[in-house]
Amino acid sequence: MKKAVLNKNLCDRSPFCPASRSCKFGAIKRKVRGFFDVEIEIDKEKCTGCGGCTRYCPQGAIEIVEE
């Protein structure tokens, strides 16, 4: 089964993350601690591996992999 994986080294941790807003399944979560202190996580249970988020990540930090 395919799932989205986040490369935290490429992610800019933006509070305006377009990939998290693009996920129809709510699999990408933003934990905001401060204005630019944000943690982005992908919920493997909710992710369907559709790849929509990869098109919206401006840093290319999300890829779809076979698990």
QUIRACOR-V427998 format. One record per helix or strand of 2 or more residues. SS is the DSSP state (a for helix, b for strand). FROM is the first residue (numbers start at 1). LEN is the number of residues. If there is no record, write none. Layout:
BEGIN
ss=SS from=FROM len=LEN
ss=SS from=FROM len=LEN
END
This chain:
BEGIN
ss=b from=2 len=5
ss=a from=18 len=5
ss=b from=28 len=7
ss=b from=37 len=6
ss=a from=52 len=5
ss=b from=62 len=5
END
